[in-house]
Amino acid sequence: MEDNKRNRPNKDRNAFHKQASEILGEEFWQEIAGLIPNTGPRIDMYHTGSAVIVLAELPGLESLDEIRISIEGHTLVLEGEIPCLYPVSDSRISLNERFFGGFRRALSMPGPVSTDGIHAKYSRGLLIIELPIKQDAQQQSIPVDILDM
């Protein structure tokens, strides 16, 4: 049951994409992509029972100095530069779906995370950040005082 819930957004998105393509044509997606700016790397985020996992596509990094990771309150901030690995002028590009250049992504965490024990690793163009879920962040009941009206 849990796996079915987890896969549902992708199934819904895929069904929508298929229906829209049948009505509007495949070219629609390329045309609409040209209208919506790509402002940073593609990112996935999920959580397990003990951690929030963030995956960011960052192809071509040659140095860890090209990426900065920080926590600002309940927000994970990724900043950096994705280098363009081929020298082509804009006038010669006929399709541009990939992102290159400087970026700053601020990601709200789905719950409180601990700054202790955060791990980040980079391999084959993928940055993986594991943020432990704060264990002492328990829900607290708040009493309500009844006032005479």
HELIX and SHEET records of a PDB file:
HELIX    1   1 GLU A    2  LEU A   24  1                                  23    
HELIX    2   2 GLU A   27  LEU A   35  1                                   9    
HELIX    3   3 LEU A   64  GLU A   66  5                                   3    
HELIX    4   4 ASP A   90  ARG A   92  5                                   3    
SHEET    1   A 4 ILE A  43  HIS A  47  0                                        
SHEET    2   A 4 ALA A  51  GLU A  57 -1                                        
SHEET    3   A 4 LEU A 126  PRO A 132 -1                                        
SHEET    4   A 4 HIS A 119  SER A 123 -1                                        
SHEET    1   B 3 ILE A  67  GLU A  72  0                                        
SHEET    2   B 3 THR A  75  ILE A  82 -1                                        
SHEET    3   B 3 GLY A 101  SER A 108 -1                                        
END                                                                             
